[in-house]
């Protein structure tokens, strides 16, 4: 009788080879003293300021709590793979009367 196939049967097993003088478990060698000049060639990444603009108000804690309860409630059906609005509309069509402010 034939044994069941496994996903690992489809891919050849590769052995990790170590370079000369490299201890097991290390993938890269430390930089040599001669590589100091290469650090200067690195490009600095600009970090975008993610803070809120002064005109935006912080979100209402009561609304956030309502959204959290709606998201975690199984009363309105499963939520995997759909947006909150799609879930709200589906619950409305099924007559489950979801909270209005969620929409």
C-alpha positions in Angstrom: 0.0 0.0 0.0 1.3 3.4 -0.9 2.1 5.9 1.8 0.3 9.3 1.7 2.2 12.1 0.0 3.4 15.0 2.0 4.3 18.5 1.0 7.9 18.0 1.9 8.0 15.2 -0.7 7.6 17.8 -3.5 10.6 19.9 -2.6 14.2 18.6 -2.4 15.9 18.9 0.9 18.8 21.4 0.9 21.7 21.1 3.3 23.1 24.3 4.6 26.8 24.5 3.9 29.2 26.3 6.2 32.1 28.3 4.9 35.6 27.8 6.1 36.0 29.0 9.7 32.4 29.8 10.2 30.9 28.4 13.4 27.6 26.6 13.1 24.5 28.7 13.4 25.9 31.9 12.0 24.8 33.1 8.6 27.0 36.1 8.0 30.5 37.0 9.0 31.2 40.1 11.1 32.5 43.1 9.1 36.2 43.4 8.7 38.1 46.4 9.8 38.6 47.3 6.1 34.8 47.6 5.6 34.5 50.9 7.6 34.2 53.0 4.5 31.2 51.0 3.3 29.1 52.2 6.2 29.3 55.8 4.9 27.7 54.7 1.6 24.5 53.7 3.3 21.5 55.8 2.5 19.6 57.4 5.4 15.9 56.6 5.4 13.6 59.5 6.1 11.0 58.6 8.7 7.6 60.1 7.9 5.9 61.9 10.7 2.8 59.9 11.6 1.5 62.2 14.3 -2.0 63.7 13.8 -2.3 67.1 12.3 -3.5 69.8 14.7 -6.9 69.9 13.0 -7.7 66.3 13.7 -9.5 65.5 16.9 -8.6 62.3 18.8 -11.2 59.5 18.3 -14.1 59.3 20.7 -13.4 56.5 23.2 -17.1 55.6 23.3 -17.1 55.1 19.5 -14.0 53.1 19.7 -15.5 50.9 22.3 -18.7 50.4 20.2 -16.6 49.5 17.2 -14.6 47.0 19.3 -17.8 45.4 20.6 -19.2 45.1 17.1 -16.0 43.6 15.7 -15.8 41.0 18.5 -19.5 40.1 18.6 -20.6 36.9 17.0 -24.2 38.1 17.0 -23.7 39.8 13.6 -22.1 36.8 12.0 -18.5 35.9 11.0 -16.1 38.7 10.1 -13.3 36.9 8.3 -12.5 38.2 4.9 -15.0 41.1 4.8 -14.9 44.8 5.8 -16.7 46.2 8.7 -19.2 47.9 6.4 -19.9 44.7 4.5 -20.5 42.9 7.8 -22.8 45.7 8.9 -24.8 45.6 5.7 -25.1 41.8 5.8 -26.4 42.0 9.4 -28.9 44.7 8.4 -30.2 42.5 5.5 -30.5 39.6 7.8 -32.6 41.7 10.2 -30.0 41.6 13.1 -30.3 45.3 13.6 -26.6 46.3 14.0 -25.8 49.7 15.7 -26.3 52.6 13.4 -23.2 54.6 14.3 -21.0 51.7 13.1 -22.0 52.3 9.5 
